[in-house]
Amino acid sequence: MGVVSRVIAIREDQTLEQPHEALRLASGWYETHLYSFWTSGKFWDGESEEYAAPFELEEMGKEKKSARSPIAELGLRKGRKLAYLFDYGDEWRLVLRVVETWEDGG
């Protein structure tokens, strides 16, 4: 299996829901499923901040942060990785890397 790479631009005032939707559609995942982002870049990392699908939080009352959090709150810097998991059953996993931020000249 080869490596697939894409570059998408996300503003810091947008939330994690925007990259989730962009990645979901670009990957051909048309159904709604649970998803999470981990700021450590490691999947299921209990030591990391986990940002989960807002509807999961509402349904399950979990102690996670919402994917409705603005990108600016994540403190992302160039080179930082985020783990993104779509569909807890099939576990489609993507590792996202910050290529550039506004502070870096973006």
ABEGO torsion letter per residue (X at the ends): XBBBBBBBBBBAABBAAAAAAAAAAAAGBABBBBBBBBAAGBBGBAABBBBBBAAAAAAAGBBBBBAABBAAAAGBBBGBBBBBBBGAAAGBBBBBBBABBAAAGX
